[in-house]
Amino acid sequence: SSEHTIEFAYDLLQTYADGNARSRRIMNQSRLVIVPVVNVDGFQISRDADPLGDFSVFDYEMKRKNCSISEDTPAQYTTGPCDDNDAGRLRGTDLNRNYPGYWGGGGASTNWSSHTFRGDGPGSEPEPDAVRQFISERAVTVMISNHTYSNLVLRPPAIASTGKSPDEPAYKALGDEMASHNHYTSHASVGDAVDERGCDSCKCR
């Protein structure tokens, strides 16, 4: 997902330099901020890991969590570096589920070793807190969060209890247009068409 994000930035700058009208309109009429990677820990470890391909505890190629150590982590799993410890890739926090909004809701785990562990508190991890702070200081009107699994374009709010957004028609039109180009499935984040693994990987709080 990070490479996809960087390629988008490169393509936008290249087509802008080539005089593309759409790229020039985007760059001249909006403020665009691109953050290639939020989970730096997981990104670095997964890039350097020997691929086992078995999704085991020590298959660091699928390190989706950061490297923080929860206050609930048993002592025997708190030693050793993040990429070589007895807890394997289970140590850390799922940053997707650490954002303060609706923290601890559906799909988030309270178990430190779960792949979807929510962390010790709302926004307890520096990475989601940096995103929160960045957004709180700017008038962000559109945010796209790229993930690597499921081939879905999911629309907010991603929390079943809130129902669909009042802006669902506009979000749907945008999601459908995006999906028409990459052959993904456009769908509201809440609903039966999104399977459990897709929700784990893609929804943003």
Secondary structure, 3 states (H helix, E strand, C coil): CHHHHHHHHHHHHHHHHCCCHHHHHHHHHCCCCCCCCCCHHHHHHHHHCCCCCCCCCCCHHHCCCCCCCCCCCCHHHCCCCCCCCCCHHHCCCCHHHCCCCCCCCCCCECCCCCCCECCCCCCCCHHHHHHHHHHHCCCCCCCCCCCCCCCEEEECCCCHHHCCCCCHHHHHHHHHHHHHHHCCEEEECCCCCCCHHHHHHHCCC
